[in-house]
């Protein structure tokens, strides 16, 4: 059962199209990353499925049903910023959230513990640091142990230790079988935790699917030899490769995903009278792939 | 609705500004009526003929109207309070979070209005007690049910002021703008409009039907027997008009909140 299905969702603010006919679905048990630069429509999309923004056109389903507030109660959502009553303490804020969700009241001390806020639970929200606010918001999402979590930029405002903790938390939640939908512009964040990804650019869905298929569509091998010109000539005769390129000082040869064989390359060059002094398999970085996808 | 009110209660229970405002407001009701009571006693004591002019505003049955009239000047207090309660939600973006966590947009609006009505019930009851107090303190006056319909008018007026303030808060979303418009309109512009409509354009009593004015006319100045609001419509017409406004604010807020982006 898909947890979230979006069909032709569009949202415009006057002349600006924040979302243009976006469609995809989030399978149960996945960590689904929504990737895109600032202003690409990530938050707009999550806001729409949480009923705080009204779509211009298109539909969406939660748990494969027409969405209502009852579905929202079963999803822990952190959208854009931590939203709490400034004059109330952390624990009082969580009490309100638990009352609205109608579950998770007994869970408050557990979730405060999980995000390391137990000591400061009785301090007013307004006295919290940015990182603490973010952690309180994550705690609120975890109330009642929901099966589905939606995080919009979950590591915003956290220090490196906090970021690592959140990543660990997500991996743990994922291993518990939860579905996590996460929007981010931080690429390594997505690369490290997501199983699926959707990439947005200027409100358009560029691609979506399994993270390995999308983020690396080819293998890249860096090679080097004394006589570069001859090396290129030889490599171009090699079977299976898709192309050979000289970028900067290094020569690169590309293969379809998972087919690059370093031994075979070495062997082929040697039998063609070339001795390699550099041979390394490089997975294309997510960053390079991301720029490739979003830049044209 | 009880459960929604419980959550609303959690929001204000530990909100110091709410309690400071509420207590100040209640003290002010007592204070302004004590002042009126005292000044009246003093005037009559010094100049017995003054009673002919002033009447006995704090004796039963007039006291219900007098307290209502005096307290009506203080209705800006609960108005500001409810503007704050609403704009706080917008500032903290908790109106979004409440929806995300599982309220419907409709629930968010309706519980705020129900809470306002409960607040008005409490304020009205306090006015009732204050009227009872000063009525009993006035020599030669004994309790009677006559004129108690004014307590009902106090309630309607309180609800009308608060819901008008809430309407402004939903419209402007910023406390500064809503409070400024509330004061300027209530204290200055509405008075000017009423004057212009009724006297300059001779359309009386149309001018009495402005949103806050219509409730003010229900509780006219009690000192003396002079008719303040000439051509004033029947009381039931004023009541109906007030209720129409109150429903109007509610439906506007509901419409805006359920169809806009939050």
Interface residues (C-beta under 8 A of the other chain):
Chain A: X47 X50 X51 X52 X53 X54 X69 X70 X72 X73 X77 X79 X81 X83 X84 X85 X86 X87 X88 X89 X92 X95 X96 X97 X99 X100 X101 X102 X140
Chain B: X3 X6 X7 X10 X11 X14 X15 X16 X17 X88 X92 X93 X94 X96 X97 X98 X99 X100 X101 X102 X103 X104 X105 X107 X259 X260 X261 X262
